[in-house]
């Protein structure tokens, strides 16, 4: 009921849901009247669709929440690979991969382990898919803890087949600012443009009481080439704003 009210508030005319298993998981997919979308199949970790925007050429869109548990990763990526046997299919995958693919996609916590990405890399190779590079924050997830215990990772991404990339030659992925979740929203812009919205900056005096405030200001005052952990600034700054 809550999701339906939120969908209507966003003026999305259509919705499809995958119920959570107990209190874990669950998927929601919404789209407006400009999009013709048919759900082909789904399970607890993905919704597979065929899409046409404004009557243009159709393509496959798969929206995922990959399992976080190592024991389930192999089965998930192998199952995902069975959705398309045609390597020339126009296919785009978007969502939470629950995979860190390189050391620069992780900050804090345990050291990077390349073995965790084994099934993911094998899936990309078998399916002839590539990641669309994102702009914005370096990380899409944070444990939202203090600086000493903070962990930030890039888990959310968009994958595309070569044929689909030809369909959207100017496509870019934008990592937006985290507001009400430990994940940052990712936005796929098919035409490569995004409307600029003017946001007035308002300073709250309570921010200076936060321990990280002075460090954030000092870091942003430095020349760009001297800044460290650029991605963590966005998370920390918005943590301060949300608390106040």
Buried (B, 14 or more C-beta within 10 A) or exposed (E): EEEEEEBEEEEBEEBBBBEEEEEEBBBBBBBEEEBBBEEEEBEBBBBBBBBBBEEEEBBBBBBBBBBEEEEEBBEBBEEBBEBBEEEEBBBBBBBBBBBBBEEEBBBBEEEBEEEBBBBBEBBBEEBBBEBBEBEBBBBBBBBBEEEEEBBBBBBBBBBBBEBBBEBBEEBBBBBBEBEEEEBBBBBBBBEEEEEEEEEEEEEEEEBEEBEBBEEBEEBEEEEEEEEEBEBBBBBBBBBBBEEE
